[in-house]
Amino acid sequence: MKIIILKNHLKSGLDIIGKVGTDNNYTALPVLKNFLMETVDNKIKLLATNLEMAVTAFVPGKVIEGGIFTIPFNIFNSVINNIQSERINLEIEGNQLFIKTDNYQAKIHIGKKDDFPIIPQIKNELFMEISSTLIKSAFMSIVGAGQVSDIKPELSGALFDFQNNYFKIAATDSFRLAEKIIINTQFKTEIEDNFRVIIPLKTIHEIIRNFKDENNGIKIYFDPNQVLFKSENCEIISRLISGEFPDYQAIIPQAFETEAILEKEQLISALKLTSSFTDKLNEIKILIKEGSKNIEVFSSNQIVGESNYLIPAKIKGAGMEIIFNWRFLMDGIKSVNSENIFLGFNGGNRPVLIKSQGDISCFYILMPINPS
């Protein structure tokens, strides 16, 4: 192999595969601490895997002589990040890769392609296509409600439920739940059969991190065991989680004893201020008095003191008070993409529903903390 590449192009590719490339602690398979570099047409392909997921980046470069090899990610990434020159020459001689600039040279021992794990391919040619901005926004609105669990592996992923005229994604950790629906006018597909799969949360975080916010389409392919997200410069293929996602429809409230509409940023400010006075359980209390035009956000700590914040709100229904983990509540509020936020309550012991005012495509449900 002999190529010439710009540092910023190479660095952008390493950043894409970096989390997978540095997340491997498999002592039995030290090759997983390597990544694969290969020339493909006039691009350079970089690929890292942890056996559960593989991330590929394609970066431009001048290919003088093609080739393929594996190389330790950490040392190669450190060298590239600290090189000052913009133009970098990469050349293989024997079992060594030479990295050259005008005033610097290094050589790193490389590995063989045959020692690197084979990345499974999806043979299904049917796919759906959706803008990267939309799918990223959808994933960001639900991923905060999930949590990796060794006891319940199905909760370590997000449900992807495809129907003829829409698909919905959902995540839950049993204390909170988020769902987002995307209708068929927002994506293209030739897939006809309905299906449900569970995509690992770690994969979703990689999708959010690596795909750019743009209207260019991401193609999504499925088979019974894997999912592939593919754009022009990035591919992420991941195993799916086996098992049944919880049937959560019964816990979605259909009516509310108390409803409130208020400014999102005011509620965020209130939580930030009052959180300084919470104890290790992160408890804050929301109070609504009968006939009031304000919501009170209150917290107290026997050592520090107490804090309360009044937020103007349009309130309908009965007065009430309810206790939340403020961090979980903040996650739900931040998932709302509007200036005003809707809160629906059914007393102090039942879950609250959080959504954008007038938007039925997305919601977040949070269980309260039972008062001690």
C-alpha positions in Angstrom: 0.0 0.0 0.0 1.1 3.5 -0.7 -1.2 6.5 -0.2 -1.2 10.2 0.4 -3.8 11.7 2.7 -4.6 14.9 4.4 -4.4 14.8 8.2 -7.9 16.3 8.8 -9.5 13.7 6.5 -7.7 10.8 8.2 -8.4 12.2 11.7 -12.1 12.6 10.9 -12.2 8.9 9.9 -10.4 7.8 13.1 -12.8 9.9 15.1 -15.7 8.0 13.6 -14.3 4.5 14.4 -12.6 5.7 17.6 -15.1 4.7 20.3 -15.3 1.2 19.0 -11.6 1.1 18.4 -10.7 2.0 22.0 -13.6 0.2 23.7 -12.1 -3.3 23.3 -10.9 -5.1 26.4 -10.8 -8.6 24.9 -7.6 -10.0 26.1 -8.4 -13.3 24.3 -8.6 -11.4 21.0 -5.9 -8.7 21.0 -6.5 -8.1 17.3 -9.7 -6.3 18.3 -7.4 -3.5 19.6 -6.5 -3.1 15.9 -8.5 -1.5 13.2 -8.6 -2.4 9.5 -7.3 -0.1 6.8 -8.1 -0.8 3.2 -8.0 1.0 -0.1 -11.3 1.0 -2.0 -11.3 2.8 -5.3 -10.0 6.3 -4.5 -11.0 6.2 -0.9 -9.5 4.7 2.3 -11.7 2.5 4.4 -11.2 2.4 8.2 -13.0 -0.3 10.1 -13.2 -1.2 13.8 -15.3 -3.8 15.6 -16.0 -5.1 19.1 -17.8 -8.2 17.7 -21.2 -6.8 18.6 -20.9 -3.8 16.3 -18.6 -2.7 13.5 -18.1 0.9 12.4 -16.7 1.9 9.0 -15.5 5.3 7.8 -14.6 6.2 4.2 -12.2 9.1 3.8 -10.7 10.6 0.6 -7.0 10.2 -0.3 -4.7 9.6 -3.3 -4.1 5.9 -3.7 -0.8 5.2 -5.5 -0.8 1.5 -4.6 -3.6 -0.4 -3.0 -3.5 -2.7 0.1 -5.1 -3.9 3.3 -3.8 -4.4 6.8 -4.6 -4.1 10.5 -2.8 -1.8 12.9 -3.2 -0.9 16.7 -5.7 1.9 17.0 -4.3 3.7 20.0 -0.7 4.2 18.7 -1.7 5.1 15.2 -4.3 7.5 16.4 -1.8 9.1 18.8 0.7 9.6 16.0 -1.8 11.1 13.6 -3.2 13.5 16.2 0.2 14.9 17.1 1.6 15.3 13.6 1.8 18.9 12.7 2.0 18.5 8.9 -1.2 18.4 6.9 0.0 16.1 4.2 0.8 12.5 5.3 2.3 9.6 3.4 1.5 6.1 4.4 3.5 3.2 2.9 3.8 -0.5 3.7 7.2 -2.3 3.6 7.1 -5.9 4.7 5.2 -6.1 8.0 5.6 -2.4 8.8 3.7 0.8 8.0 5.8 3.9 7.5 4.2 7.2 8.4 6.0 10.1 6.7 5.8 13.9 6.6 8.3 16.5 5.6 10.0 16.4 9.0 8.8 13.2 10.7 8.9 9.5 10.2 7.6 6.5 12.2 7.1 2.8 11.6 4.5 0.7 13.2 4.2 -3.1 13.1 1.1 -4.2 11.3 -1.1 -7.3 11.3 -2.6 -9.4 8.6 -6.2 -9.1 7.3 -6.8 -12.8 7.9 -6.3 -12.3 11.6 -9.1 -9.7 11.8 -12.7 -10.9 12.4 -14.9 -11.4 9.4 -17.7 -8.7 9.5 -21.1 -10.3 8.6 -23.0 -8.9 5.7 -26.7 -8.2 5.4 -28.0 -10.0 2.3 -31.4 -8.4 2.3 -31.6 -5.8 -0.5 -34.7 -4.0 0.8 -34.1 -0.9 2.9 -35.7 2.3 4.1 -34.1 5.7 3.4 -34.5 8.7 5.8 -32.7 11.9 6.3 -29.8 11.7 8.8 -31.2 14.8 10.7 -34.6 13.2 11.2 -33.4 9.7 12.4 -30.8 11.3 14.7 -33.4 13.6 16.2 -35.8 10.7 16.7 -33.1 8.6 18.4 -32.1 11.5 20.6 -35.7 12.0 21.7 -35.9 8.4 23.1 -32.5 7.2 24.0 -32.4 9.0 27.4 -35.2 6.8 28.6 -33.2 3.6 28.2 -30.4 2.0 30.2 -28.1 -0.9 29.6 -29.2 -3.8 31.8 -27.5 -7.2 32.4 -30.6 -8.5 34.1 -33.0 -7.6 31.3 -31.1 -7.5 28.1 -34.2 -6.3 26.1 -34.1 -3.1 28.1 -30.5 -2.5 26.8 -32.0 -1.5 23.4 -34.6 0.5 21.7 -37.7 -1.0 20.0 -37.9 -0.4 16.2 -41.5 -1.3 15.2 -42.2 -1.0 11.5 -45.8 -0.8 10.2 -47.1 -0.1 6.7 -47.6 3.6 7.1 -45.2 4.5 9.9 -42.6 3.2 12.3 -42.1 3.9 15.9 -39.1 3.7 18.2 -39.2 3.4 22.0 -36.9 2.9 24.9 -37.6 2.2 28.6 -35.7 1.4 31.8 -39.0 0.5 33.6 -39.0 3.8 35.4 -39.3 6.0 32.3 -40.5 5.5 28.8 -40.1 7.4 25.5 -41.7 6.9 22.1 -41.3 8.6 18.8 -43.5 7.9 15.7 -42.3 8.7 12.1 -44.9 8.6 9.4 -44.3 7.2 5.8 -44.3 10.7 4.2 -41.0 11.2 6.1 -39.1 8.2 4.7 -38.9 6.0 1.6 -39.0 2.2 1.6 -39.9 -0.9 -0.5 -40.3 -3.0 2.7 -43.8 -4.4 2.9 -43.8 -6.8 5.9 -44.3 -5.5 9.4 -41.5 -6.3 11.9 -40.2 -5.5 15.4 -36.6 -5.6 16.4 -34.5 -4.3 19.3 -31.5 -2.1 18.4 -28.8 -1.9 21.1 -28.5 1.5 22.9 -24.8 1.5 22.3 -25.4 1.3 18.5 -27.9 4.2 18.7 -25.3 6.3 20.5 -22.8 5.6 17.8 -25.4 6.6 15.1 -26.1 9.9 17.0 -22.4 10.5 17.3 -21.2 9.7 13.8 -23.9 10.7 11.3 -23.9 14.3 10.3 -27.0 16.6 10.6 -28.0 16.9 7.0 -30.8 16.0 4.6 -28.7 13.4 2.9 -30.3 10.0 3.2 -29.3 7.2 5.5 -30.2 3.7 4.2 -31.3 1.2 6.9 -31.1 -2.5 6.2 -32.5 -5.3 8.4 -32.2 -9.0 8.6 -33.3 -11.3 11.5 -30.1 -10.8 13.5 -28.5 -7.5 12.3 -29.2 -3.9 11.3 -27.0 -1.7 9.0 -27.1 2.1 8.9 -25.3 3.3 5.8 -24.4 6.7 4.4 -21.9 7.8 1.8 -19.0 8.1 4.3 -20.1 6.0 7.3 -21.5 2.5 7.9 -22.6 1.0 11.2 -23.6 -2.7 11.4 -24.8 -4.2 14.6 -26.2 -7.3 16.1 -29.8 -7.0 17.2 -30.9 -7.9 20.8 -33.0 -11.1 21.0 -36.1 -11.1 23.2 -39.4 -9.4 23.6 -39.6 -5.7 24.2 -42.1 -4.9 27.1 -45.7 -4.3 26.0 -45.9 -0.7 27.3 -49.2 0.5 25.7 -51.2 -0.2 28.9 -49.2 2.3 30.9 -49.7 5.3 28.5 -52.3 7.6 30.2 -55.2 8.5 28.0 -56.7 11.2 30.3 -55.3 13.5 33.0 -56.6 14.9 36.3 -54.2 17.9 36.0 -52.7 19.4 32.8 -50.1 22.2 32.6 -48.5 24.1 29.7 -45.4 26.1 30.4 -42.2 27.3 28.8 -39.6 24.6 28.4 -36.6 26.8 29.2 -38.1 28.1 32.4 -38.6 24.6 33.6 -35.0 23.7 32.7 -33.8 26.7 34.6 -36.0 25.8 37.6 -34.5 22.3 37.7 -31.0 23.5 37.4 -31.4 25.9 40.3 -33.3 23.7 42.7 -31.1 20.6 41.9 -28.3 22.3 43.9 -30.4 21.7 47.1 -31.3 18.1 46.5 -29.9 15.1 48.5 -28.2 12.0 47.1 -31.6 10.7 45.8 -31.9 13.8 43.5 -35.5 14.4 44.7 -37.4 17.6 43.6 -41.1 18.3 44.3 -43.6 19.8 41.9 -46.5 21.5 43.5 -49.7 22.8 41.9 -52.2 24.6 44.1 -55.9 24.6 43.3 -56.7 27.7 41.1 -53.0 28.7 40.8 -51.4 30.1 37.7 -48.0 28.9 38.7 -46.1 25.6 39.1 -43.7 25.5 42.0 -40.5 23.5 41.8 -39.2 22.8 45.3 -36.2 21.0 46.8 -34.7 20.9 50.3 -31.6 19.5 52.0 -31.2 19.4 55.8 -27.6 20.4 55.5 -27.7 22.9 52.7 -31.1 24.5 52.9 -34.1 24.8 50.5 -35.1 26.3 47.1 -38.3 27.0 45.3 -39.0 28.4 41.8 -42.3 29.6 40.5 -43.1 29.1 36.8 -46.1 30.8 35.1 -48.3 28.1 33.5 -51.7 27.4 32.0 -53.2 24.9 34.4 -56.3 22.9 34.1 -57.6 20.4 36.8 -56.9 19.6 40.4 -54.1 20.7 42.6 -51.4 18.2 43.4 -47.9 17.5 44.5 -45.5 14.9 43.1 -41.8 14.0 43.6 -39.3 13.2 40.8 -35.7 12.3 40.3 -34.7 15.7 38.7 -32.2 14.1 36.4 -34.7 11.8 34.9 -37.2 14.6 34.6 -34.6 16.8 32.9 -33.9 14.1 30.3 -37.6 14.1 29.4 -37.9 17.8 29.1 -34.8 18.1 26.9 -36.3 15.6 24.5 -39.1 18.0 23.7 -38.4 20.0 20.6 -40.7 23.1 21.2 -40.8 26.3 23.2 -43.7 25.1 25.3 -44.1 21.8 27.1 -47.2 19.8 28.1 -47.3 18.0 31.4 -50.1 15.6 32.2 -50.6 14.3 35.8 -52.8 11.8 37.5 -52.0 12.4 41.1 -48.7 12.0 43.0 -48.3 8.3 42.6 -48.9 7.8 38.9 -46.6 8.6 36.0 -46.5 12.0 34.3 -46.6 12.4 30.5 -44.3 14.9 29.0 -44.6 16.1 25.4 -44.4 19.0 23.0 -47.6 21.1 23.0 -49.7 19.9 20.1 -47.3 17.2 19.0 -48.7 13.6 19.3 -45.7 12.0 17.6 -43.4 11.9 20.6 -43.8 11.6 24.4 -41.9 10.8 27.5 -43.4 9.1 30.6 -41.7 9.2 34.0 -42.7 7.4 37.2 -42.6 9.5 40.4 -40.7 8.8 43.6 -43.0 7.5 46.3 -42.8 9.9 49.3 -40.9 8.4 52.2 
